[in-house]
């Protein structure tokens, strides 16, 4: 709803007061979930080393080239890259 608020306002589906309430509620919910973020991530059982994996950043840039599998060890990829240069 928040992302499409301009449309809702333009079409008269929400007034300015309702739009402000949506924004406030969105911010409140983000704070509520944010306070539990670590527990939520841990609940998925994702290993610590994957929290900052390259694919977790800009996936378009990461997949621009052959990355030899998203879950392969970075050292393995580097060794393969160096062998290819020989």
C-alpha positions as CSV (number, residue, x, y, z in Angstrom):
1,X,0.0,0.0,0.0
2,X,2.8,2.4,0.9
3,X,4.6,1.9,-2.4
4,X,1.4,2.7,-4.3
5,X,0.2,5.6,-2.1
6,X,0.5,8.1,-4.9
7,X,-2.0,6.2,-7.0
8,X,-4.4,5.8,-4.0
9,X,-4.2,9.5,-3.3
10,X,-4.7,10.4,-7.0
11,X,-7.7,8.1,-7.3
12,X,-9.2,9.4,-4.1
13,X,-9.0,6.0,-2.3
14,X,-7.0,7.6,0.5
15,X,-6.9,11.1,1.9
16,X,-3.7,12.8,3.2
17,X,-4.5,11.7,6.8
18,X,-4.9,8.1,5.9
19,X,-1.6,8.3,3.9
20,X,0.2,9.6,7.0
21,X,-1.3,6.8,9.1
22,X,0.0,4.2,6.6
23,X,3.5,5.7,6.7
24,X,3.4,5.7,10.5
25,X,2.3,2.1,10.7
26,X,4.9,1.1,8.1
27,X,7.6,2.7,10.2
28,X,6.3,1.1,13.4
29,X,6.2,-2.3,11.9
30,X,9.7,-1.9,10.5
31,X,11.0,-1.0,13.9
32,X,9.2,-4.0,15.5
33,X,10.6,-6.5,12.9
34,X,14.0,-4.8,12.9
35,X,14.3,-5.4,16.7
36,X,13.9,-9.1,16.0
37,X,16.0,-9.2,12.8
38,X,18.9,-11.3,14.2
39,X,16.5,-13.9,15.8
40,X,14.5,-14.1,12.5
41,X,17.7,-14.7,10.4
42,X,18.9,-17.3,12.9
43,X,15.5,-18.9,12.7
44,X,16.1,-19.7,9.1
45,X,19.3,-21.6,10.0
46,X,21.4,-19.6,7.4
47,X,25.1,-20.1,8.2
48,X,27.0,-17.0,9.3
49,X,29.3,-17.2,6.3
50,X,26.3,-16.8,3.9
51,X,25.0,-13.6,5.6
52,X,27.5,-11.5,3.6
53,X,27.8,-13.7,0.5
54,X,28.3,-11.8,-2.8
55,X,24.9,-12.9,-4.0
56,X,23.4,-11.1,-1.0
57,X,24.6,-7.8,-2.4
58,X,23.9,-6.7,-6.0
59,X,22.6,-9.9,-7.6
60,X,22.6,-8.4,-11.1
61,X,26.3,-7.5,-10.9
62,X,27.1,-10.9,-9.2
63,X,25.4,-12.9,-12.0
64,X,26.8,-10.8,-14.9
65,X,29.7,-13.3,-15.2
66,X,29.9,-17.0,-14.6
67,X,30.3,-17.3,-10.9
68,X,30.7,-21.1,-10.9
69,X,27.8,-21.6,-8.4
70,X,26.7,-19.2,-5.7
71,X,27.6,-21.5,-2.9
72,X,31.1,-22.5,-3.9
73,X,33.9,-21.4,-1.6
74,X,35.4,-18.1,-2.6
75,X,39.0,-19.6,-2.3
76,X,38.0,-22.3,-4.8
77,X,36.7,-19.7,-7.3
78,X,39.9,-17.6,-6.9
79,X,42.1,-20.7,-7.5
80,X,40.0,-21.6,-10.6
81,X,40.3,-18.0,-11.9
82,X,44.1,-18.1,-11.4
83,X,44.4,-21.5,-13.2
84,X,42.5,-20.1,-16.1
85,X,45.0,-17.3,-16.5
86,X,47.9,-19.9,-17.0
